[in-house]
């Protein structure tokens, strides 16, 4: 009596990366300010993961290929504030899985200028000179006086 045993090697489908942590230290920053970003992902199949940050040409990243980075906001913005979309793609480089994408929406705001002075600095302000304008209205006809001739007209000298 013979018994046969077959062993089938059935590969399980590759699992995509999974996001474990996603945080930004702020979602509002002044022009030229910095935003710290931290993302952590895992891969069930232990595939090596790569990170790729983009801000669509606005601002810059300290390291655009790390899960932990800093985005530096642009120095110039339109209006009093402007929104910027930061996007991170996490890939396990497997053709059968989709890359993981995480986005952050950051508002960059104008800040009023700040005057910083050393302790021994003197600042003098001068008041603008004022110009006075006087209007004189001259009546084309002298006022008529009523009454007798030989009398004095209003405003005349004797």
C-alpha positions as CSV (number, residue, x, y, z in Angstrom):
1,X,0.0,0.0,0.0
2,X,1.5,3.3,-1.1
3,X,0.4,6.6,0.0
4,X,1.3,9.8,-1.8
5,X,1.7,13.2,-0.3
6,X,1.9,16.3,-2.3
7,X,3.3,19.5,-1.0
8,X,2.0,22.6,-2.7
9,X,3.8,25.8,-2.2
10,X,1.2,28.4,-2.5
11,X,2.6,31.9,-2.1
12,X,0.5,34.3,-0.1
13,X,-0.1,37.7,-1.7
14,X,2.2,40.4,-0.7
15,X,0.8,42.9,1.9
16,X,1.2,46.6,1.3
17,X,2.9,48.8,3.9
18,X,0.8,49.9,6.9
19,X,0.9,53.3,8.6
20,X,1.6,53.1,12.3
21,X,2.3,56.8,13.1
22,X,1.7,60.0,11.4
23,X,2.3,63.4,13.0
24,X,3.2,67.0,12.4
25,X,4.3,69.3,15.2
26,X,2.1,72.0,13.8
27,X,-0.2,72.7,10.9
28,X,0.3,76.5,10.9
29,X,3.7,78.2,10.4
30,X,5.0,81.6,9.4
31,X,6.9,82.2,6.2
32,X,10.2,80.5,6.2
33,X,9.2,78.5,9.3
34,X,9.8,74.8,9.9
35,X,7.4,71.9,10.4
36,X,8.7,68.7,12.0
37,X,7.1,65.6,10.4
38,X,7.3,62.0,11.6
39,X,5.8,58.9,10.0
40,X,6.3,55.3,10.8
41,X,5.2,52.4,8.7
42,X,5.6,48.6,8.8
43,X,5.5,45.8,6.3
44,X,4.0,42.5,7.2
45,X,6.3,40.7,4.7
46,X,9.4,42.5,6.0
47,X,10.0,44.1,2.7
48,X,12.3,47.1,3.0
49,X,10.4,50.4,2.8
50,X,11.3,53.6,1.1
51,X,10.0,57.1,1.9
52,X,9.6,59.9,-0.7
53,X,8.3,63.4,0.4
54,X,7.1,66.0,-2.0
55,X,5.7,69.5,-1.6
56,X,5.1,70.1,-5.3
57,X,7.9,72.5,-5.7
58,X,7.0,74.8,-2.7
59,X,9.3,74.9,0.3
60,X,11.9,72.2,0.9
61,X,12.6,69.2,3.0
62,X,15.6,68.6,5.2
63,X,15.6,64.9,4.1
64,X,13.0,63.9,1.5
65,X,13.7,60.1,1.8
66,X,13.3,59.6,5.5
67,X,10.2,58.9,7.7
68,X,11.3,61.7,10.0
69,X,12.0,65.1,8.4
70,X,11.5,68.8,8.5
71,X,9.7,70.9,5.9
72,X,10.9,74.5,5.5
73,X,8.0,76.8,4.4
74,X,8.5,79.2,1.4
75,X,9.7,82.8,2.2
76,X,7.1,84.3,0.0
77,X,3.3,83.6,-0.1
78,X,0.3,85.0,-1.8
79,X,-2.1,86.9,0.5
80,X,-2.2,86.8,4.3
81,X,-2.0,83.0,4.3
82,X,-1.6,80.1,1.9
83,X,-2.2,76.3,2.1
84,X,0.4,73.8,1.1
85,X,-0.1,70.1,0.5
86,X,2.8,67.9,1.6
87,X,2.7,64.3,0.4
88,X,4.6,61.2,1.5
89,X,4.7,58.0,-0.5
90,X,5.8,54.8,1.3
91,X,6.7,51.9,-1.0
92,X,7.8,48.3,-0.5
93,X,8.8,48.1,-4.2
94,X,6.6,45.1,-4.8
95,X,4.7,45.2,-8.1
96,X,1.6,43.5,-6.6
97,X,1.0,46.1,-3.9
98,X,0.0,49.7,-4.0
99,X,2.2,52.3,-2.4
100,X,0.9,54.0,0.8
101,X,0.3,57.8,0.6
102,X,0.0,60.1,3.5
103,X,-0.7,63.8,3.2
104,X,-0.4,66.9,5.4
105,X,-2.1,70.2,4.8
106,X,0.0,73.1,6.2
107,X,-1.1,76.8,6.4
108,X,1.7,79.3,6.0
109,X,0.8,82.7,7.3
110,X,2.2,86.2,7.0
111,X,3.6,87.5,10.3
112,X,4.0,91.2,11.1
113,X,7.6,92.4,11.0
114,X,9.4,92.4,14.4
115,X,11.9,95.1,15.2
116,X,14.8,93.7,17.2
117,X,17.3,96.1,18.7
118,X,20.5,95.8,20.7
119,X,20.3,97.3,24.2
120,X,22.4,100.4,23.3
121,X,20.5,101.4,20.1
122,X,18.8,104.8,19.9
123,X,16.0,105.4,17.5
124,X,14.7,108.9,16.7
125,X,11.5,109.6,15.0
126,X,10.6,113.0,13.6
127,X,7.1,114.3,13.1
128,X,6.2,115.1,9.5
129,X,5.9,118.8,8.7
130,X,2.4,120.1,8.4
131,X,1.3,122.5,5.7
132,X,-1.6,124.8,6.4
133,X,-3.8,125.9,3.6
134,X,-6.2,128.8,4.1
135,X,-9.0,129.6,1.8
136,X,-10.2,133.1,1.4
137,X,-13.4,133.7,-0.4
138,X,-13.9,137.1,-2.0
139,X,-17.3,138.2,-2.9
140,X,-17.5,139.7,-6.3
141,X,-19.8,142.5,-5.2
142,X,-19.5,144.5,-2.0
143,X,-22.4,144.2,0.4
144,X,-25.2,146.7,-0.2
145,X,-26.0,149.0,2.6
146,X,-29.5,150.2,3.1
147,X,-30.3,153.6,4.4
148,X,-29.5,157.2,3.7
149,X,-26.7,158.5,1.7
150,X,-23.9,160.0,3.6
151,X,-24.4,157.3,6.2
152,X,-21.6,155.0,6.8
153,X,-21.5,151.7,5.1
154,X,-20.9,148.7,7.2
155,X,-17.2,148.1,7.5
156,X,-16.2,151.5,6.3
157,X,-13.9,153.9,8.1
158,X,-15.0,157.3,9.2
